[in-house]
């Protein structure tokens, strides 16, 4: 990270500018004449530089959230999934380093009124419920799928009981999971590791689908742009990228289409009332499309908005704030 400060020349210029005296030059008659009044100097007609345009006003602060769940024990919340049947929000908590295999991850259940149902509904530190750094989640056919570094872990969606795991060979940072109406499950690998030294690209960028307990490559290439958020709408797989700030579709052969660049550092995708939404760390915002495929800001002022979920019962956008250890909800506007 670069730290910027005032440059030495700038400071010296500011210090010297207020105390300088005008230079004078003697004329033939011996009378001193100010340098600006010499013949040819254009005295009295000096050009004045117009003032610079004022900077644009800062964006208005976001509206007050309809739910603000904080100081409840969340530990780096990364993803929110609305469980419509239980009317609860599942919140994945990394619980340590985003790439650490430390067994500290857990999944919380949060009520819409902002109170906890269970902080550690699934506790990665308990035997049989391994979670290292859980991130994106999806439910298909009664099973909760969770992206966890190089493994997709499965749990009973009602009880939280472990139901197995699929190891994705060669993956380094499984980040999101999405499920289609037919039960097909997809998972993204953002192709990075994150530790005390920073973010390191591993070149494992990929999107997989799970077939009979195995991960099958849909697309694997650095050109995928650090794929993060996944979403399946009417059989179409959408991908949002953290590295290139792109949103695109991906067909069964791994070919990209409908490529757009709504904002940088995209995280989660969700769908509401015919509209595609994406969270952006760069813009600290939720972005949305219109029927022409144009993107605009739906909500700003969000610090580190991670993989948001959609509460279809209340028409809420439910956002985990990664660095604030909080989950907030807003009405769609």
Secondary structure as GFF3:
##gff-version 3
##sequence-region A 1 333
A	DSSP	alpha_helix	8	17	.	.	.	ID=ss1
A	DSSP	beta_strand	24	26	.	.	.	ID=ss2
A	DSSP	beta_strand	32	34	.	.	.	ID=ss3
A	DSSP	three_ten_helix	35	37	.	.	.	ID=ss4
A	DSSP	beta_strand	67	70	.	.	.	ID=ss5
A	DSSP	beta_strand	77	83	.	.	.	ID=ss6
A	DSSP	beta_strand	88	93	.	.	.	ID=ss7
A	DSSP	beta_strand	106	111	.	.	.	ID=ss8
A	DSSP	beta_strand	116	123	.	.	.	ID=ss9
A	DSSP	beta_strand	137	140	.	.	.	ID=ss10
A	DSSP	beta_strand	143	148	.	.	.	ID=ss11
A	DSSP	beta_strand	151	156	.	.	.	ID=ss12
A	DSSP	beta_strand	162	167	.	.	.	ID=ss13
A	DSSP	beta_strand	174	179	.	.	.	ID=ss14
A	DSSP	beta_strand	185	189	.	.	.	ID=ss15
A	DSSP	beta_strand	192	195	.	.	.	ID=ss16
A	DSSP	beta_strand	198	201	.	.	.	ID=ss17
A	DSSP	beta_strand	206	211	.	.	.	ID=ss18
A	DSSP	beta_strand	214	220	.	.	.	ID=ss19
A	DSSP	three_ten_helix	222	224	.	.	.	ID=ss20
A	DSSP	beta_strand	227	233	.	.	.	ID=ss21
A	DSSP	beta_strand	236	241	.	.	.	ID=ss22
A	DSSP	beta_strand	247	250	.	.	.	ID=ss23
A	DSSP	beta_strand	256	260	.	.	.	ID=ss24
A	DSSP	beta_strand	266	272	.	.	.	ID=ss25
A	DSSP	beta_strand	275	280	.	.	.	ID=ss26
A	DSSP	beta_strand	285	289	.	.	.	ID=ss27
A	DSSP	beta_strand	295	299	.	.	.	ID=ss28
A	DSSP	beta_strand	309	311	.	.	.	ID=ss29
A	DSSP	beta_strand	316	321	.	.	.	ID=ss30
A	DSSP	beta_strand	326	331	.	.	.	ID=ss31
###
